[in-house]
Amino acid sequence: MVFSGRYKWCRRKHCQGIVFEDNETASVHYWQVSLSCVPFAICCAVLTILFRSQDKADSLCKELEDLNPGSQAIFIKKDISILKNVDEVCEELQRREKKINILFLSAGYMSLSGRKGELTFLDGISHIANNSQTETPEGLDHKMAVNYYSRMRFTMNLMPELSAAGKNKELSRVLTVLAAGSEADIDMDNMDLKKNYTLHACLSHCVMMTDFMMEELSKRYPQTSFSHSYPGTVKSGITNQLTGPIRLGVKVLYSVMTPWILNFRESGERHLFQITSSMYKAKDGSAGIPLNGGLDIAVGMDGLKGSGAYLLDWDGRPAGDMAILRKYRDENAGPKIWEHTMTALKRAAGNKRMADENEEQEQKRREQHASGALNMVGWRAG
């Protein structure tokens, strides 16, 4: 789901181009709750919503408009696992908006299948489940495309508009919700996991690459703040789409974990705080809601206050395994991950024609896997 548009803060402070992105039920509740928590703050808004479900989007649009009289919510149906779709959305936003203040990225996809259709859990443990592929028509692993590559495509495409807001001393934020704090060793010579694919490796690679991309982006765009957060365990309703033993197992897991599950209201409030508070300022910017109650500027992933690149736990405190990050920083991981990501995005752009031809086939494949798909964004290993 992508929210974009224009909004006006009270006290005559003007900003343009809010963009949020998500694919799942949880973030619908984030923003229903978040906007209801601050009706005094946003008195006018035009929101463009990217979502795959017409019914959910219609319900969300109506609820957002009810929460904010005078606002308008516009729905676009898109699947952002295919990067050409991301490009189309960004082009539409850029035609309409000269500045963007917030890019919120939380689309998630998870299945038990590896790149070639095998069930893959931990390193060295897998077996062939079927003959279907889980790569997108652009040659990316489906999970990595949604959890990482599409998010970086959104970010890079929209940096001119985000930078325009920052240069105007307005709020300029990118927040990607995945699993900060789940850092682990990765294969720097196999970042796209064309070889030795496992679910554990997929999570580790997406987390580590996201971490270092936040840092690399903050160096290149110091007037924009970049954050990678872990949302905690939030019951998203994804189990409604599961069937058989998988659905039963997840329901049992949720029952056992009830005391540790974060409710939607608190999750919404915390995410709203993270994308608006001056606690998470850009390196060369100070825009955001002023701090009070003894709060201070957050420590970035490099250990410095206000560095512009933040790894955040579910409660907004600093996260990240600093020992692992130092190890890979010493190996020049940041520039290497940047180069890999730019190359992968460029290669995927070269596969647009193939994606056009195979998109219908890809949609059928996703529908076949839907009954066994489990969204694990927000899951943390160990």
C-alpha positions in Angstrom: 0.0 0.0 0.0 1.4 3.4 -0.9 0.0 6.6 0.6 1.1 9.8 -1.1 -0.3 13.3 -1.2 -0.4 16.7 0.2 -1.2 17.6 3.8 -1.2 20.7 6.0 -0.1 20.9 9.6 -1.9 23.1 12.0 -0.2 26.5 12.8 0.1 27.1 9.0 3.1 24.7 8.5 2.8 23.3 5.0 4.2 20.0 3.7 3.6 18.0 0.6 3.8 14.4 -0.6 3.3 11.9 2.2 4.2 8.5 0.8 3.7 5.2 2.8 4.0 1.8 1.3 2.7 -1.6 2.5 1.1 -4.8 1.2 -0.5 -6.2 4.3 -3.3 -5.8 6.8 -1.2 -4.6 9.7 -0.3 -1.3 8.3 -3.9 -0.6 7.4 -4.4 -0.5 11.1 -1.2 1.4 11.7 -2.5 4.3 9.8 -6.1 4.1 10.9 -4.9 4.3 14.4 -2.1 6.8 13.8 -4.4 9.3 12.1 -7.0 8.9 14.8 -4.4 9.6 17.4 -3.5 13.0 16.0 -6.6 14.5 14.4 -5.4 17.9 15.6 -2.2 17.6 13.6 -3.4 16.9 10.1 -6.3 19.1 9.0 -6.1 18.4 5.3 -4.7 15.6 3.3 -4.7 14.0 -0.2 -3.5 10.4 0.0 -2.8 8.0 -2.8 -3.0 4.4 -1.6 -1.2 1.5 -3.4 -2.8 -1.8 -2.4 -3.6 -5.2 -4.0 -7.0 -5.7 -2.4 -9.8 -3.5 -3.7 -12.1 -4.2 -0.7 -9.5 -3.4 1.9 -8.4 -0.3 0.1 -12.0 1.0 -0.2 -12.5 0.4 3.5 -9.3 2.2 4.4 -10.0 5.1 2.1 -13.4 5.6 3.7 -12.0 5.4 7.2 -9.2 7.8 6.5 -11.6 10.3 5.1 -13.9 9.9 8.1 -11.0 10.5 10.4 -9.9 13.6 8.6 -12.8 15.6 7.2 -11.8 17.4 4.1 -9.2 14.8 3.2 -9.2 12.7 0.0 -7.8 9.2 -0.3 -7.1 7.8 -3.8 -6.6 4.1 -4.5 -4.2 2.5 -7.0 -4.1 -1.3 -7.4 -0.5 -2.4 -7.8 1.8 -5.3 -7.0 5.1 -3.9 -6.1 7.0 -7.2 -6.2 7.6 -6.3 -9.8 9.9 -3.3 -10.1 8.4 -1.9 -13.3 5.2 -1.4 -11.3 7.2 0.5 -8.7 8.5 2.7 -11.5 5.0 3.4 -12.8 3.8 4.4 -9.3 6.8 6.7 -8.8 6.3 8.3 -12.2 2.7 9.0 -11.3 3.6 10.5 -7.9 6.3 12.6 -9.5 3.9 14.1 -12.0 1.7 15.2 -9.2 4.1 16.1 -6.4 7.1 18.3 -6.3 8.0 17.4 -2.8 7.6 14.3 -0.6 8.0 14.4 3.1 7.7 10.7 4.2 8.4 7.4 2.5 7.1 4.6 4.7 8.0 1.1 3.5 6.6 -2.0 5.1 5.5 -4.4 2.3 6.1 -8.0 3.2 6.0 -11.4 1.7 7.0 -14.7 3.1 6.5 -18.3 1.9 8.2 -21.6 2.9 9.6 -22.0 -0.6 13.0 -21.2 -1.8 14.0 -19.8 -5.2 13.3 -23.0 -7.0 10.2 -24.2 -5.3 11.8 -26.2 -2.5 10.7 -25.9 1.1 13.7 -24.2 2.8 13.9 -23.5 6.5 17.5 -23.5 7.9 20.9 -23.9 6.4 21.2 -27.3 4.8 17.6 -28.4 5.5 15.3 -28.4 2.5 13.4 -30.7 0.2 11.6 -30.2 -3.2 8.0 -29.3 -2.7 6.9 -28.6 -6.3 8.3 -27.4 -9.6 7.2 -23.8 -9.4 9.6 -20.9 -9.3 9.6 -18.2 -6.7 11.6 -15.7 -8.7 9.9 -12.7 -10.2 9.8 -12.2 -14.0 12.6 -9.7 -13.4 14.9 -12.5 -12.0 14.7 -11.5 -8.3 13.7 -13.8 -5.5 10.1 -12.9 -4.6 10.8 -12.4 -0.9 13.9 -10.3 -1.5 12.1 -8.3 -4.2 9.3 -7.3 -1.8 11.4 -7.0 1.4 14.4 -5.2 0.0 14.7 -4.4 -3.7 11.3 -2.8 -4.3 11.9 -0.6 -1.2 15.3 0.5 -2.5 13.7 1.2 -5.9 11.0 3.4 -4.3 13.7 5.2 -2.3 16.0 5.9 -5.2 13.2 6.9 -7.5 11.7 9.4 -5.0 14.9 10.9 -3.6 14.6 14.0 -5.8 11.2 14.8 -4.2 12.4 13.8 -0.7 15.5 16.0 -1.2 13.3 18.9 -2.3 11.5 18.8 1.0 14.8 18.5 3.0 16.3 21.5 1.2 13.2 23.5 2.1 13.9 22.6 5.7 10.8 20.4 5.8 10.4 16.9 7.2 12.2 14.4 4.9 12.1 10.8 6.1 12.5 7.3 4.8 11.4 4.5 7.2 11.6 0.8 6.2 10.0 -1.7 8.6 11.6 -5.1 8.6 13.8 -6.6 11.3 16.5 -4.3 12.6 18.4 -6.2 15.3 18.4 -9.5 13.4 21.9 -8.9 11.9 23.9 -12.0 11.1 26.7 -13.1 8.8 26.1 -12.8 5.1 27.8 -13.9 1.9 29.2 -10.8 0.4 30.0 -12.6 -2.9 26.4 -13.9 -3.1 24.2 -11.0 -2.0 21.2 -12.0 -4.2 21.4 -15.6 -2.9 21.4 -17.2 -6.4 23.3 -20.0 -4.6 22.8 -21.5 -1.1 19.4 -20.0 -0.6 17.7 -20.5 2.8 15.0 -18.6 4.6 17.5 -17.7 7.4 20.0 -16.4 4.8 17.2 -14.5 3.0 16.3 -12.7 6.3 19.9 -12.0 7.2 20.7 -10.6 3.7 17.7 -8.4 3.6 18.4 -7.0 7.1 22.1 -6.4 6.6 21.7 -4.8 3.2 18.9 -2.6 4.5 21.1 -1.5 7.5 24.0 -0.5 5.3 21.8 1.1 2.6 20.3 3.4 5.3 23.8 4.5 6.2 25.0 4.9 2.6 21.9 6.9 1.7 22.3 9.2 4.7 25.9 10.0 3.5 24.6 10.9 0.0 21.4 12.7 1.1 22.2 14.3 4.5 19.0 16.4 4.5 16.9 13.3 4.7 16.6 10.9 7.7 16.8 7.1 7.0 15.6 4.5 9.5 15.2 0.7 9.6 12.9 -0.5 12.3 11.7 -3.7 13.9 8.0 -3.4 14.6 7.7 -6.1 17.3 5.2 -9.0 16.9 1.9 -7.5 15.6 -1.0 -9.8 14.7 -1.7 -8.8 11.2 -4.6 -11.0 10.2 -2.5 -12.8 7.6 -3.6 -16.1 9.0 -7.0 -15.6 7.5 -5.5 -16.4 4.1 -3.8 -19.6 5.3 -5.2 -23.1 5.2 -4.6 -26.5 6.7 -1.8 -27.2 9.2 0.1 -23.9 8.6 -2.9 -21.8 9.6 -3.5 -24.0 12.7 0.1 -23.8 13.7 0.2 -20.0 13.4 -3.0 -19.6 15.4 -1.4 -21.8 18.2 1.7 -19.7 18.0 -0.2 -16.5 18.3 -2.1 -17.9 21.4 1.2 -18.8 23.1 2.7 -15.4 22.3 -0.3 -13.3 23.3 1.5 -11.6 26.2 4.2 -10.4 23.9 2.1 -9.3 20.9 2.0 -5.6 20.3 -1.5 -4.2 19.8 -2.3 -2.1 16.7 -2.9 1.2 18.6 0.5 1.1 20.3 2.3 0.0 17.1 0.6 2.8 15.1 1.5 5.4 17.7 5.2 4.3 17.8 5.5 4.4 14.0 3.9 7.8 13.8 6.4 9.0 16.4 9.3 7.6 14.4 8.4 9.3 11.2 7.6 12.7 12.7 9.7 13.2 15.8 12.9 15.4 15.6 14.4 12.6 17.7 15.3 10.9 14.4 16.6 14.0 12.6 18.4 14.1 9.3 22.2 14.5 9.6 21.9 18.1 8.2 18.4 18.9 9.3 16.3 19.5 12.3 12.7 19.2 11.0 10.3 17.3 13.1 8.0 17.5 16.1 10.1 19.1 19.0 11.2 16.8 21.8 9.9 17.0 25.3 9.8 14.9 28.4 13.5 14.5 28.7 13.9 12.9 25.3 17.1 13.4 23.3 18.3 13.0 19.7 18.7 9.3 18.9 22.0 7.5 18.4 22.6 6.4 14.8 23.9 3.1 13.6 27.4 4.6 13.6 27.2 5.3 17.3 26.8 9.1 16.9 23.8 11.2 17.9 21.8 12.5 15.0 23.8 10.7 12.3 20.8 10.5 10.0 20.8 6.6 9.8 18.9 4.8 12.6 18.3 1.2 13.5 15.2 1.1 15.7 13.7 -1.5 18.0 9.9 -1.9 18.5 9.9 0.8 21.1 12.0 3.3 19.1 15.2 2.7 21.0 18.5 2.0 19.1 18.7 -1.6 17.8 21.3 -3.5 15.8 24.1 -5.9 16.6 27.0 -3.5 16.7 29.7 -6.2 16.7 28.4 -7.7 13.4 28.0 -4.2 11.9 31.5 -3.2 12.8 32.9 -6.4 11.4 31.2 -5.8 8.0 31.9 -2.0 8.0 35.6 -2.9 8.4 35.2 -5.1 5.2 33.8 -2.0 3.4 30.3 -3.6 3.3 28.4 -0.3 2.8 29.9 0.6 -0.6 29.8 -3.0 -1.8 26.1 -3.3 -0.9 25.4 0.0 -2.6 27.1 -1.2 -5.7 25.3 -4.5 -5.7 21.9 -2.9 -5.1 22.4 -0.3 -7.9 23.5 -3.1 -10.3 20.6 -5.4 -9.3 18.1 -2.5 -9.8 19.6 -1.6 -13.2 19.5 -5.3 -14.3 15.9 -5.6 -13.3 15.1 -2.5 -15.3 16.6 -4.2 -18.3 14.1 -7.1 -17.8 11.0 -5.0 -18.0 9.9 -6.5 -21.3 10.2 -10.0 -19.9 8.2 -8.8 -16.9 5.4 -7.5 -19.1 5.2 -10.8 -21.0 5.2 -12.9 -17.8 3.2 -10.9 -15.4 0.0 -12.9 -15.9 1.9 -16.1 -15.3 3.5 -14.6 -12.2 0.1 -13.6 -10.8 -1.2 -17.2 -11.2 1.9 -18.5 -9.4 1.4 -16.2 -6.5 -2.2 -17.3 -6.2 -1.1 -20.9 -6.1 1.2 -20.1 -3.2 -1.2 -17.9 -1.4 -2.6 -20.7 0.7 0.8 -21.5 2.1 2.3 -18.0 2.3 3.2 -16.6 5.7 4.1 -13.0 6.1 6.9 -12.9 8.6 7.9 -9.2 8.4 8.6 -8.3 12.0 9.9 -11.8 12.9 13.2 -11.7 14.5 15.5 -14.7 14.6 16.6 -16.0 18.0 
